[in-house]
């Protein structure tokens, strides 16, 4: 803190004053020209509400949407990491067919708009898989079973499990293309001498990959990987287009019913900011620990 105070100069003060003036100007324009009536007092009621039937406070639109976003991001991140590592390994494989298939997959996903990818995967892949495995029927049985509360913790409303799975799978497959390229770059950045030393010690290909190549590659890939996972959180709003009831979807519902446009979207932006900023702090800490080892 003292270092920051010493670095603070009159130029910093001038820039902050300009930013404050710009913010005040925008506020005046919204308040004056648009004749907008602010209703921040309604926002807390859409965080939590009192359920008369159960006699307790329960999560309302904002919180349920945020929890769904959190679940989607966690599950999609794990799947994207698994798929991405496989794709990254395939991109560096010596087998030409495996390499070309992985590269085709990556280039197709990376060069098509995410909205198009979401609809293609949803209608041509995830819906077929859900129907083939009978997940809709199973979700209805879970919702009526004795363990419904446990499932609610992991997936939210069990009746919406098929939609949640679709959104998670779509997001994971799309983000895996970018994770795969990051992993590929990390693998190729490992010094060839490290691989030669592993072979000299008598390590096989799998042991070389597991104990020598992957640890070094993932350490170098951590900064761009952190940025990609933060991007995944923001991209999760796209799955609202296929009726996944996450934060953005819930916000659209709230705006439609209350017309509190600015209050709803500013609150939503605050939720996303807290989640993304928390992830950036976490990955910064992991990166710092990785440099110490």
C-alpha positions, 0 to 999 in steps of 0.5 A: 500500500505504501508503495502504491501511495509513493507511485501516485502522481498528479497524472494519476489524479488527473486521470481519475478526475477525468474518469469520474467526470465521464462517469458523472456525465453518463449518469446525468444523461441516463437520469436526465435525457432518458428520464429513467426511474431507478428502482434499486430497492426491488433488487434484494427481493430477487436475491432471496425470497421468503417461501410461505409453504416451507417457512424459510428464505430461499434463493430467488432469480439472481442467486439461482441463476448465479448458482447454475452459472457456477455449476456449468462453469465448474463442470465445463471447465473440468471437461474442457481441460480433459478434452483439451489435454487429449486434443493437445496430445493429439496435435503433437502426436507423430501419427499423421492421421491423429494429428490431422483429425485433431487439427481439423477439430480445433480449426473448425471450432476456433474459426466458427462463431460460438453462437453457431457452435452452440446451436449446432452442438445442441440440436445435432449432438446433445439432444441426440445423446440425451434422448439415446440415454433416456436422461429426461426420464431419469431426471423426472424419477430423480426429482420425485425420489428421496435423494432429490435434495442431494441432487439439487445441490449438484445440479439445481432443479433435477427436472432441468438436468437435461438442459444443464447437461446440454449447456455444459457439454456444448460449452466444454466442447467449444472451449476445449478447442482453445485449451487444446491449442494452449496445451499444444503450445505448452508441450512444444515449449518443453526443451527437447533435452528434457525428453532425451534425459528421460529416455536416457534414464530408461523411462518409457513414453508414458512415464516420460509424458507423465513425469517430465513433459506434462508437469513442465508443459502445464506450468508454462500453460497455466497463465493462458489457461487461467485466461481461458477459464475466465473467458469460459465463465463469460462465454457461459452466458451464451448457453442462455440461448438454448434455455439454460436457466443460468444468470443471463437467462434469469436476468432477461426474465427479470427485465421482462417482468419488471422493466428494471433494465439498468438495475438488473444488468448492473447487478448481473455484471457485478456477479460476473465480475466477482466470479471472474476476479476471484478466479484471476486471484486464484490463478495468480496465486497458483502461478506464484506457487508454481514459480516457487517450485 
